[in-house]
Amino acid sequence: MGNPTPRKLKLISIMFLVAAVWGIAIGIFYFQQPNFFLTALGIVNLMLGVYLGFRQLKDRKQISK
């Protein structure tokens, strides 16, 4: 399994970040009592999105050298 293309990596990163914002917002604000599971999964998605974004930035930095 090789490295994904930069376009795919950017799209996947954006999808994780959008899912994170949605999960955290719904988990905290939609229900009467905050839903821990949705919020926790939103935070996991946030971490994955940040990781993939960092990976993309790191790859760009190596390419420009």
HELIX and SHEET records of a PDB file:
HELIX    1   1 PRO A    6  ALA A   25  1                                  20    
HELIX    2   2 ILE A   26  TYR A   30  3                                   5    
HELIX    3   3 PHE A   36  SER A   64  1                                  29    
END                                                                             
